[in-house]
Amino acid sequence: MRAPARASLVRYAWLSISASVIVIGLKTGAYLITGSVGLLSDALESVTNLVAAVVALVVLTIAARPPDEEHAYGHDKAEYFSSGVEGGLILLAAVTIMYTAARRLLDPQPIEGVGLGLVIAIVASLINLGVARILMQAGKQHNSITLEADGHHLMTDVWTSVGVVVGVGAVALTGWHRLDPMIAIIVAANIIWSGFKLLQRSALGLLDTAVPLPERSQVMAILDAYAARDGVQFHALRTRQAASRRFVSVHVLVPGWWTVMHGHRLIEEIERDVCEALPGTTFFTHLEPLDDPLSFADQQLDREKFIQK
């Protein structure tokens, strides 16, 4: 994806920031009206949403920069730091909610102004729901893990709010005040999984994980078609994902009598087909002669020593 397209994603970060500020104000007001620890926990999670949105803004700005001398492969990988921060903040919010709820469980307090407080909380949740859907859709469309992470983060906030609203409503109906912190603890336990998955995905991205199997299969199908047509071979196929960009490298083994021009034209065709099938792919090739034994000694990441006797 070209830099201008990546730069356009920054507007989604601003949308997330604006929504977070509004939602924090609404949820804080709902807590002050009701005194519900569940609503307080909900407001605390929204604070992490704001921090995460600011981080996303910074990271998307960095990721949009074109390659330079010190970062010849671009800056797309910066997005994994953002999703890692998001996952960590989700876990932090869950722990904070559990701690606050545990204290209220030991010392239950009555809830007041339930009707108005719940209406405000529902309005805040609807705002989060709308923005979350926009971010997740944009993240999938532009293959941006930052936007997807931010969208998932907001969705955890929505589910938290749903649980809190149900809990506060149940307290108002039953008069059982311990139900409020119990609901908050259950919701916090549920969102821990979302935070863990984001951290896992970020770690895998930073470790240069291969592109998904369906995409690798597309590359293999293209290579197999050329092998059948031209009598060439391929080995040392390697792929990695860097946020929205894919990197693919392969060694192309051709008959030794081919001219450089002939081999070059074949590689150009292969690269064209791969990049058309998988937009946003940077393709590297290494041309080798089929009849040279050295061509088969470099299939590992570190070239095996080849000693001619």
C-alpha positions in Angstrom: 0.0 0.0 0.0 1.4 3.4 -0.9 2.3 6.0 1.7 -0.6 8.4 0.9 -3.1 5.6 1.5 -1.4 4.7 4.8 -1.4 8.4 5.8 -5.2 8.6 5.3 -5.7 6.1 8.1 -4.7 8.7 10.6 -8.2 10.2 10.4 -9.5 7.0 12.0 -7.2 7.5 15.0 -8.6 11.1 15.4 -12.2 9.6 15.2 -11.2 7.2 18.0 -9.7 9.9 20.1 -12.8 12.2 19.8 -15.1 9.3 20.6 -13.1 8.4 23.7 -13.1 11.9 25.1 -16.9 12.1 24.7 -17.5 8.6 26.2 -15.2 9.3 29.2 -17.3 12.4 30.0 -20.6 10.5 29.7 -19.5 7.5 31.8 -17.9 9.7 34.5 -21.2 11.5 34.7 -23.1 8.2 35.0 -20.8 7.1 37.8 -21.2 10.4 39.7 -25.0 10.1 39.4 -25.2 6.5 40.5 -22.1 5.7 42.6 -22.0 2.3 40.9 -18.5 0.7 41.0 -19.5 -1.1 37.7 -19.9 2.3 36.0 -16.7 3.5 37.5 -14.9 0.5 36.1 -16.5 1.2 32.8 -15.2 4.8 32.8 -11.7 3.6 33.8 -11.6 1.3 30.8 -12.6 4.2 28.5 -9.5 6.1 29.8 -7.4 3.3 28.5 -9.2 3.6 25.2 -8.1 7.3 25.0 -4.5 6.4 25.7 -4.6 3.6 23.1 -6.1 5.9 20.5 -3.3 8.5 21.1 -0.7 5.7 20.7 -2.5 4.6 17.5 -2.3 8.1 16.1 1.4 8.3 16.7 2.1 4.8 15.3 -0.1 5.3 12.2 1.8 8.6 11.5 5.1 6.7 11.8 3.9 3.8 9.7 2.8 6.1 6.9 6.4 7.4 6.4 8.1 6.2 3.2 11.2 4.0 3.3 14.5 5.8 4.1 18.2 5.0 4.4 17.8 3.7 7.9 14.5 1.9 7.3 14.8 0.6 3.8 11.9 -1.8 4.3 9.5 0.9 5.5 8.0 1.7 8.8 4.9 -0.6 8.7 6.1 -2.8 11.5 5.6 0.1 14.0 1.9 -0.9 14.0 2.8 -4.0 16.1 3.9 -1.7 19.0 0.5 0.0 19.0 -1.4 -3.3 19.1 0.9 -4.5 21.9 0.2 -1.4 23.9 -3.5 -1.9 23.3 -3.4 -5.5 24.5 -1.5 -4.4 27.6 -3.9 -1.6 28.3 -6.9 -4.0 28.0 -5.2 -6.3 30.6 -4.5 -3.4 32.8 -8.1 -2.2 32.6 -9.3 -5.7 33.5 -7.1 -5.9 36.6 -8.1 -2.4 37.7 -11.8 -3.3 37.3 -11.3 -6.5 39.3 -9.5 -4.7 42.1 -12.1 -1.9 42.4 -14.9 -4.4 42.2 -13.3 -6.7 44.9 -13.2 -3.8 47.3 -16.8 -2.9 46.7 -17.7 -6.6 47.1 -16.4 -6.5 50.6 -18.1 -3.2 51.3 -21.3 -3.0 49.2 -22.8 0.4 48.6 -26.3 1.4 47.5 -26.8 2.7 43.9 -28.7 5.9 43.3 -30.1 7.6 40.2 -30.2 4.4 38.3 -32.5 5.4 35.5 -30.5 8.5 34.3 -27.2 6.8 34.9 -28.1 3.8 32.7 -29.4 6.0 29.9 -26.1 7.9 29.8 -24.1 4.6 29.9 -26.2 3.2 27.0 -25.6 6.3 24.9 -21.9 6.1 25.5 -21.9 2.4 24.6 -23.7 3.1 21.3 -21.0 5.7 20.4 -18.3 3.1 21.1 -20.1 0.4 19.1 -20.4 2.7 16.0 -16.8 3.7 16.1 -15.6 0.2 16.8 -17.3 -1.2 13.7 -15.9 1.6 11.6 -12.3 1.0 12.9 -12.5 -2.8 12.5 -13.9 -2.5 8.9 -11.2 0.0 8.0 -8.5 -2.2 9.6 -9.5 -5.2 7.5 -9.9 -3.2 4.4 -6.4 -1.6 4.8 -4.8 -4.6 6.6 -4.0 -2.3 9.5 -3.5 -4.2 12.8 -3.5 -0.9 14.6 -7.0 0.0 13.6 -8.2 -3.6 14.2 -6.7 -3.6 17.7 -8.3 -0.2 18.4 -11.6 -1.5 17.2 -11.4 -4.7 19.3 -10.4 -2.5 22.3 -13.6 -0.5 21.9 -15.7 -3.6 21.4 -14.4 -4.9 24.8 -15.5 -1.6 26.2 -19.0 -2.1 24.7 -19.3 -5.6 26.2 -18.1 -4.2 29.5 -20.8 -1.6 29.3 -23.4 -4.2 28.5 -22.5 -6.2 31.5 -22.4 -3.2 33.8 -25.8 -1.9 32.6 -27.3 -5.4 33.2 -25.7 -5.5 36.6 -26.8 -2.1 37.7 -30.3 -2.8 36.5 -30.4 -6.1 38.3 -29.2 -4.3 41.5 -32.0 -1.8 41.2 -34.6 -4.6 40.8 -33.3 -7.0 43.4 -31.7 -4.7 45.9 -28.7 -7.0 46.1 -25.8 -4.6 46.1 -23.1 -7.2 45.8 -24.4 -8.1 42.4 -22.9 -4.8 41.0 -19.2 -5.7 41.8 -19.8 -9.3 40.9 -20.9 -8.4 37.4 -17.9 -6.1 37.0 -15.5 -9.0 37.9 -17.1 -11.3 35.4 -16.9 -8.7 32.6 -13.2 -8.0 33.5 -12.4 -11.7 33.3 -14.0 -11.9 29.9 -12.0 -9.0 28.4 -8.7 -10.5 29.5 -8.9 -12.9 26.6 -9.1 -10.1 24.1 -6.0 -8.4 25.5 -4.1 -11.7 25.5 -4.9 -12.3 21.8 -3.7 -8.8 20.8 -0.5 -9.3 22.7 0.0 -12.7 21.0 -0.6 -11.2 17.6 1.8 -8.3 18.2 4.6 -10.7 19.4 4.2 -12.9 16.3 4.4 -9.9 14.0 7.6 -8.7 15.7 9.0 -12.2 15.3 8.6 -12.0 11.5 5.8 -14.6 11.3 5.1 -16.0 7.8 2.1 -14.7 5.9 -1.1 -16.7 6.5 -1.3 -20.2 4.9 -4.0 -19.3 2.3 -1.7 -16.5 0.9 1.4 -18.8 0.9 -0.7 -21.3 -1.0 -1.4 -18.6 -3.6 2.3 -17.9 -4.1 3.0 -21.7 -4.3 0.3 -22.1 -7.0 1.8 -19.3 -9.1 5.3 -20.9 -8.8 4.1 -24.3 -9.6 2.4 -23.0 -12.8 5.7 -21.5 -14.0 7.6 -24.7 -13.1 5.2 -26.8 -15.2 5.3 -24.3 -18.1 9.0 -23.4 -18.3 10.8 -26.4 -16.7 12.2 -24.3 -13.9 12.5 -25.0 -10.2 12.1 -23.0 -7.0 13.3 -23.3 -3.4 14.1 -21.3 -0.3 10.6 -19.7 -0.4 10.3 -17.4 2.6 7.6 -15.0 3.6 7.0 -12.5 6.4 4.2 -10.1 7.4 4.9 -6.5 8.5 1.5 -5.1 9.3 0.0 -4.2 5.9 3.0 -5.2 3.9 4.1 -8.7 2.9 7.7 -9.7 2.0 8.2 -12.8 -0.2 11.6 -14.1 -1.3 12.4 -17.2 -3.4 15.3 -18.7 -5.4 14.5 -19.4 -9.0 16.6 -22.2 -10.7 16.7 -22.0 -14.5 18.6 -24.0 -17.2 22.2 -22.9 -17.3 22.1 -22.1 -21.0 19.4 -19.4 -20.5 20.6 -15.8 -21.1 20.4 -13.2 -18.3 17.7 -11.5 -20.2 15.6 -14.7 -20.5 15.8 -15.3 -16.7 15.1 -11.7 -16.0 11.9 -11.7 -18.0 10.7 -14.8 -16.3 11.3 -13.3 -12.9 9.4 -10.1 -13.9 6.4 -12.2 -14.9 6.5 -14.1 -11.6 6.7 -10.9 -9.6 3.9 -9.4 -11.5 1.6 -12.3 -10.9 2.4 -12.6 -7.2 1.9 -8.8 -6.6 -1.4 -8.9 -8.5 -2.6 -11.8 -6.4 -1.3 -10.2 -3.1 -1.3 -6.4 -3.3 1.2 -4.8 -0.9 3.8 -7.4 -1.5 7.5 -6.8 -1.8 9.0 -9.6 -3.9 12.7 -10.7 -3.9 14.2 -13.3 -6.2 17.6 -15.0 -6.6 18.4 -16.5 -10.0 20.4 -19.7 -10.1 21.5 -22.3 -12.7 19.9 -25.7 -12.4 23.1 -27.5 -13.4 25.3 -25.9 -10.7 25.5 -28.0 -7.4 26.0 -24.7 -5.5 22.5 -23.7 -6.4 21.2 -26.4 -4.0 23.4 -25.5 -1.1 21.6 -22.3 -0.1 18.2 -23.5 0.9 18.6 -22.8 4.6 18.5 -19.3 6.1 22.3 -19.5 6.6 24.0 -20.9 3.6 25.4 -24.3 4.1 29.1 -24.7 3.5 29.8 -26.3 0.2 33.2 -27.9 -0.2 34.3 -29.2 -3.6 36.4 -32.2 -3.3 
